[in-house]
Amino acid sequence: MDIVDEMALAFIVLIRSGSVLRIIYCFITMAGDEEQAVTYKKRIKNTIMFYIMAESVYIIRDLAMHYYS
C-alpha cells in the first residue's frame, strides 16, 4: 500500500506542476502572439479543466481507500 500511496503523490505533484507550467507557457506565448490569443485562452481553459478532473480522480480514490480499509 505504501508504494501505491507514493506513486499517487508523485502523480499529483507531476499533474500540479505540469498544469502550472502549461498555464504559464500559454500566458507567455499569448503575450507574444496577439493573433492567437483566443486559441491560448482555450488551451488555458482546457488545462484548468484537466487539472480539476485529475484532482477529482484522486479525491475519489482517497475516499474509496478510506471507505474500504
C-alpha positions in Angstrom: 0.0 0.0 0.0 2.9 2.3 0.6 4.1 2.1 -3.0 0.6 2.9 -4.3 0.4 6.0 -2.0 3.9 7.1 -3.1 3.0 6.7 -6.7 -0.2 8.6 -6.2 1.6 11.5 -4.5 4.2 11.5 -7.4 1.4 11.7 -10.0 -0.3 14.5 -8.1 2.9 16.5 -7.9 3.5 15.9 -11.7 -0.1 16.9 -12.6 0.1 20.1 -10.5 3.5 21.2 -11.7 2.7 20.3 -15.3 -0.6 22.2 -15.2 1.0 25.3 -13.7 3.9 25.2 -16.2 1.4 24.8 -19.1 -0.7 27.8 -18.0 2.5 29.9 -17.6 3.7 28.9 -21.1 0.3 29.8 -22.6 0.3 33.2 -20.9 3.8 34.0 -22.1 3.0 32.8 -25.7 -0.3 34.7 -25.7 1.5 37.9 -24.7 3.9 37.4 -27.7 1.3 36.5 -30.3 -1.8 38.6 -30.1 -3.5 36.9 -33.1 -3.6 33.6 -31.4 -4.9 34.9 -28.0 -8.3 33.1 -28.4 -6.5 29.8 -29.0 -4.3 30.1 -26.0 -7.2 31.2 -23.8 -9.0 28.0 -24.8 -5.8 25.9 -24.0 -5.7 27.5 -20.6 -9.3 26.7 -20.0 -8.7 23.1 -21.1 -5.7 22.8 -18.8 -7.7 24.1 -15.9 -10.5 21.6 -16.7 -7.9 18.8 -16.9 -6.5 19.8 -13.5 -9.9 19.8 -11.8 -10.8 16.4 -13.3 -7.4 14.9 -12.3 -7.7 16.1 -8.7 -11.2 14.8 -8.6 -10.0 11.3 -9.5 -7.5 11.3 -6.7 -10.1 12.6 -4.2 -12.5 9.8 -5.2 -9.6 7.3 -4.9 -8.8 8.6 -1.4 -12.5 8.3 -0.4 -12.7 4.8 -1.7 -9.5 3.7 0.1 -10.7 5.3 3.3 -14.1 3.7 3.0 -12.9 0.1 2.2 -9.9 0.0 4.6 
